[in-house]
Amino acid sequence: MDRKKFLKALAILPAIGATMKLSELGKMSEGLSNTDRLPVLFLGHGSPMNAIEENEFVTGFRRVSSEIARPTAILCISAHWETQGTFVTAMNNPPTIHDFGGFPKALFDVQYPAPGSPELAKETQNLVKKTQVGLDEKWGLDHGAWSVIKHLYPNADVPVIQMSLDYRQSPQWHYDLAKELSALRRKGVLIVGSGNMVHNLGKVAWNKLNEVGFAYDWATEANEKMKSSIQSGNHEPLINFRSQGKAFDLAIPTPEHFLPLLYTLALQEKGEDVSLFNDRAVAGALTMTSVKIG
């Protein structure tokens, strides 16, 4: 299956937000101060075309941003940055990465010039004890990050850093690593996982691309079981997704789009509310289901 072909065909998402010159953006204040605990998000990001299309999913992204306090900064774990080792972006001005091909020029024209935060990168590096976290100055913001964050904060005036996924590690390892980030929630940092719970490009229903809500039986089964575990707070079946049967195997043929969900769930604290939004399927084999914790 040609992933780029799928993403081009799956042009079913949002609008270009306004941007600002970096010279107009304020820098983060010295030191990360204690704040009330911010929520954590998992965003089903779907096609990169969500940056220039308008639909129900974009409405959901905007709505959830209106429900939470404005963050000091954002830490995003995107499905689209896999590395050997763990890294965080540490530059002042991360570039907007157009990590795809064959799309309209309007999509490549989109820039999301949010500032970075070397300070937050170093704070994250110091927090994590499970592994050595490298400071990266080459990556930037990939479409798993900017195509959704631009709808949360269209003025690009909230600093954003990304954390990579070490593709060598187990789901349990990623879940445990995520727990070490919990202190950031009380320092004004919004932590966002960006991927898709059900994501099988090889099973796309090409004749159903424009029928939002259509899902194969296995995709519905997997999505419903995932949601049940999320809402009950029982994360074990999701951590051990390779032991959940054929529906999960079809829903998660490769782990990179699912792992950001584990980063979000790992940060749930006792008694925190969990809500779902954008809970719709696309093209039979992909779900946009998103999660808000707190």
C-alpha positions as CSV (number, residue, x, y, z in Angstrom):
1,M,0.0,0.0,0.0
2,D,1.3,3.5,-1.0
3,R,0.9,5.5,2.2
4,K,1.3,8.8,0.4
5,K,-1.5,7.8,-2.0
6,F,-3.8,7.0,0.9
7,L,-3.1,10.3,2.7
8,K,-3.8,12.2,-0.5
9,A,-7.0,10.4,-1.1
10,L,-8.1,10.8,2.5
11,A,-8.4,14.6,2.2
12,I,-11.2,15.0,4.6
13,L,-10.0,17.5,7.2
14,P,-9.4,21.4,8.4
15,A,-8.5,25.1,7.5
16,I,-5.3,27.1,7.4
17,G,-4.9,29.1,10.6
18,A,-3.4,32.5,10.9
19,T,0.4,32.7,11.6
20,M,2.6,35.2,13.2
21,K,6.1,36.3,12.7
22,L,8.4,34.8,15.2
23,S,9.7,38.3,16.1
24,E,6.1,39.0,17.4
25,L,6.0,35.9,19.7
26,G,6.8,36.3,23.3
27,K,9.4,34.0,24.8
28,M,8.8,31.7,27.7
29,S,9.5,33.2,31.1
30,E,12.7,32.1,32.8
31,G,12.0,28.8,34.6
32,L,8.9,26.7,34.5
33,S,6.6,27.7,37.3
34,N,4.1,25.5,39.1
35,T,0.6,25.7,37.9
36,D,-2.7,23.8,38.2
37,R,-2.6,20.4,36.6
38,L,-3.3,20.6,32.9
39,P,-5.2,17.9,31.0
40,V,-3.5,15.5,28.6
41,L,-4.7,14.9,25.1
42,F,-4.5,12.1,22.5
43,L,-5.5,13.4,19.1
44,G,-6.5,11.2,16.2
45,H,-4.7,13.2,13.4
46,G,-5.7,11.4,10.2
47,S,-4.6,12.9,6.9
48,P,-2.3,15.9,6.8
49,M,-5.0,17.5,4.7
50,N,-6.7,18.4,7.9
51,A,-4.5,21.5,7.8
52,I,-6.4,22.9,4.9
53,E,-9.9,21.3,5.0
54,E,-12.8,22.0,7.2
55,N,-14.9,19.3,8.9
56,E,-16.2,17.8,12.1
57,F,-12.8,16.7,13.3
58,V,-11.3,20.1,13.1
59,T,-14.3,21.4,15.1
60,G,-13.6,18.9,17.7
61,F,-9.9,20.0,18.0
62,R,-11.0,23.6,18.4
63,R,-13.6,22.8,20.9
64,V,-11.3,20.9,23.2
65,S,-8.8,23.7,23.2
66,S,-11.5,26.1,24.4
67,E,-12.1,23.8,27.4
68,I,-8.6,23.9,28.8
69,A,-6.5,26.5,30.4
70,R,-4.0,28.1,28.0
71,P,-0.6,26.2,28.4
72,T,2.8,27.8,28.7
73,A,4.1,25.2,26.3
74,I,3.3,22.0,24.5
75,L,5.1,18.6,24.4
76,C,3.9,16.5,21.5
77,I,4.6,12.8,21.0
78,S,3.9,12.2,17.3
79,A,3.6,8.9,15.3
80,H,5.8,10.5,12.7
81,W,9.1,10.8,14.5
82,E,10.6,7.4,15.1
83,T,14.2,7.2,16.2
84,Q,16.9,4.9,17.6
85,G,16.9,6.3,21.1
86,T,14.8,9.1,22.6
87,F,15.1,12.7,21.6
88,V,13.4,16.1,22.2
89,T,13.6,19.0,19.8
90,A,15.7,21.8,21.4
91,M,15.9,24.6,18.8
92,N,14.4,28.1,19.3
93,N,12.6,28.0,15.9
94,P,11.5,24.5,14.8
95,P,10.8,24.3,11.1
96,T,7.4,23.1,9.8
97,I,8.2,19.7,8.2
98,H,6.1,18.7,5.2
99,D,6.8,15.0,5.6
100,F,4.6,13.7,2.7
101,G,4.3,14.1,-1.1
102,G,1.7,14.4,-3.8
103,F,-0.5,16.9,-2.1
104,P,-1.9,20.3,-3.3
105,K,0.6,23.2,-3.1
106,A,-1.7,24.8,-0.6
107,L,-0.7,22.2,1.9
108,F,3.0,22.7,1.3
109,D,2.4,26.4,1.7
110,V,1.2,26.0,5.3
111,Q,3.7,27.1,7.9
112,Y,3.2,26.8,11.6
113,P,6.0,29.0,13.1
114,A,5.5,28.3,16.8
115,P,8.6,28.9,18.8
116,G,10.5,26.0,20.3
117,S,11.6,25.9,23.9
118,P,15.2,24.8,24.6
119,E,14.3,25.3,28.3
120,L,11.5,22.8,28.2
121,A,13.6,20.4,26.2
122,K,16.3,20.5,29.0
123,E,13.6,20.2,31.7
124,T,12.3,17.1,30.0
125,Q,15.7,15.6,29.6
126,N,16.4,16.1,33.3
127,L,13.0,14.6,34.3
128,V,13.5,11.3,32.4
129,K,15.5,8.7,34.3
130,K,14.5,5.6,32.3
131,T,16.7,6.5,29.4
132,Q,19.1,9.1,28.1
133,V,17.2,11.8,26.3
134,G,19.1,13.6,23.5
135,L,18.6,17.2,22.5
136,D,17.8,17.4,18.8
137,E,18.3,20.5,16.7
138,K,17.5,19.1,13.2
139,W,13.9,17.7,13.3
140,G,11.3,20.4,13.9
141,L,7.5,19.9,13.8
142,D,6.2,17.1,11.6
143,H,2.6,16.9,10.3
144,G,1.5,14.7,13.3
145,A,2.2,17.7,15.4
146,W,1.5,20.9,13.4
147,S,-1.6,19.7,11.5
148,V,-3.5,19.3,14.7
149,I,-1.9,21.8,17.1
150,K,-2.6,24.6,14.6
151,H,-6.3,24.1,15.3
152,L,-5.7,24.3,19.0
153,Y,-3.6,27.4,18.9
154,P,-3.9,29.0,15.4
155,N,-1.8,32.0,16.2
156,A,1.3,29.8,16.7
157,D,2.0,31.6,19.9
158,V,2.5,28.7,22.3
159,P,6.0,27.1,22.2
160,V,6.1,23.5,21.0
161,I,8.6,20.7,21.3
162,Q,8.4,17.1,20.1
163,M,9.6,13.9,21.8
164,S,10.5,11.0,19.5
165,L,9.4,7.3,19.7
166,D,12.3,4.8,20.2
167,Y,11.1,2.1,17.7
168,R,13.3,-0.5,19.4
169,Q,11.3,-0.4,22.7
170,S,8.2,-2.3,24.0
171,P,4.8,-0.7,24.6
172,Q,5.3,-1.2,28.3
173,W,8.6,0.7,28.1
174,H,6.9,3.6,26.4
175,Y,4.1,3.6,29.0
176,D,6.6,3.7,31.8
177,L,8.7,6.4,30.2
178,A,5.6,8.6,29.8
179,K,4.9,8.4,33.6
180,E,8.1,10.3,34.2
181,L,6.7,13.3,32.3
182,S,3.9,13.8,34.8
183,A,5.5,16.7,36.6
184,L,5.3,18.8,33.5
185,R,1.5,18.9,33.8
186,R,1.9,21.1,36.8
187,K,4.3,23.4,35.1
188,G,1.9,24.7,32.4
189,V,2.8,22.1,29.8
190,L,0.1,20.5,27.7
191,I,1.2,17.0,26.7
192,V,-0.3,15.8,23.4
193,G,-0.1,12.3,21.9
194,S,-0.8,12.4,18.1
195,G,-1.6,9.2,16.1
196,N,-4.6,7.0,15.4
197,M,-6.1,4.2,17.5
198,V,-7.1,2.2,14.5
199,H,-4.7,2.7,11.6
200,N,-4.4,0.2,8.8
201,L,-3.6,1.8,5.5
202,G,-3.4,-1.6,3.8
203,K,-7.2,-2.2,4.4
204,V,-8.5,1.1,3.3
205,A,-11.9,1.0,1.5
206,W,-11.1,3.2,-1.5
207,N,-14.7,3.3,-2.6
208,K,-15.7,4.6,0.9
209,L,-13.2,7.5,1.3
210,N,-15.9,10.1,1.6
211,E,-18.2,8.1,3.9
212,V,-17.2,9.3,7.3
213,G,-18.4,6.7,9.9
214,F,-17.9,3.6,7.7
215,A,-15.8,1.0,9.5
216,Y,-15.0,-2.7,8.9
217,D,-16.3,-5.0,11.6
218,W,-12.8,-5.7,12.9
219,A,-12.1,-1.9,13.2
220,T,-15.3,-1.4,15.1
221,E,-14.5,-4.3,17.4
222,A,-11.0,-3.0,18.1
223,N,-12.1,0.6,18.6
224,E,-14.9,-0.4,21.0
225,K,-12.6,-2.6,23.1
226,M,-10.0,0.2,23.2
227,K,-12.6,2.7,24.3
228,S,-13.8,0.4,27.0
229,S,-10.3,0.0,28.4
230,I,-9.7,3.7,28.3
231,Q,-13.0,4.6,30.0
232,S,-12.5,1.9,32.7
233,G,-8.9,2.9,33.4
234,N,-7.7,-0.6,32.7
235,H,-4.7,0.1,30.5
236,E,-3.2,-3.4,30.5
237,P,-5.1,-4.7,27.4
238,L,-3.8,-1.6,25.5
239,I,-0.2,-2.0,26.7
240,N,-0.4,-5.7,25.7
241,F,-2.2,-5.0,22.4
242,R,-0.4,-7.8,20.7
243,S,-2.2,-10.3,22.9
244,Q,-5.8,-9.1,22.1
245,G,-6.6,-11.1,19.0
246,K,-7.2,-10.6,15.3
247,A,-9.2,-7.4,15.5
248,F,-6.3,-5.6,17.3
249,D,-3.7,-7.1,15.0
250,L,-5.6,-5.6,12.0
251,A,-6.2,-2.3,13.8
252,I,-2.5,-2.0,14.7
253,P,-0.4,-3.6,12.0
254,T,2.5,-1.3,13.1
255,P,2.8,0.4,16.5
256,E,3.8,4.0,15.7
257,H,0.3,5.4,15.5
258,F,-0.9,3.6,18.6
259,L,2.0,4.3,20.9
260,P,1.2,8.0,21.4
261,L,-2.1,6.9,23.0
262,L,-0.1,5.0,25.7
263,Y,1.8,8.2,26.5
264,T,-1.5,10.0,27.1
265,L,-3.0,7.1,29.2
266,A,0.1,6.7,31.3
267,L,-0.3,10.2,32.6
268,Q,-3.8,9.6,34.0
269,E,-3.9,10.2,37.7
270,K,-6.3,8.7,40.2
271,G,-9.8,10.1,40.0
272,E,-9.3,12.0,36.7
273,D,-12.1,12.2,34.2
274,V,-11.7,10.7,30.8
275,S,-13.7,11.9,27.8
276,L,-13.8,10.9,24.1
277,F,-14.4,13.1,21.1
278,N,-14.1,12.9,17.3
279,D,-15.1,9.2,17.7
280,R,-15.7,8.4,14.1
281,A,-14.2,6.0,11.6
282,V,-12.9,6.9,8.1
283,A,-12.5,4.7,5.0
284,G,-13.2,1.5,7.0
285,A,-9.7,1.1,8.5
286,L,-8.9,4.3,10.4
287,T,-10.5,5.9,13.4
288,M,-10.2,9.6,14.5
289,T,-11.2,8.8,18.1
290,S,-9.5,11.3,20.5
291,V,-9.1,11.4,24.2
292,K,-9.0,14.1,26.9
293,I,-7.9,13.2,30.4
294,G,-8.5,15.8,33.1
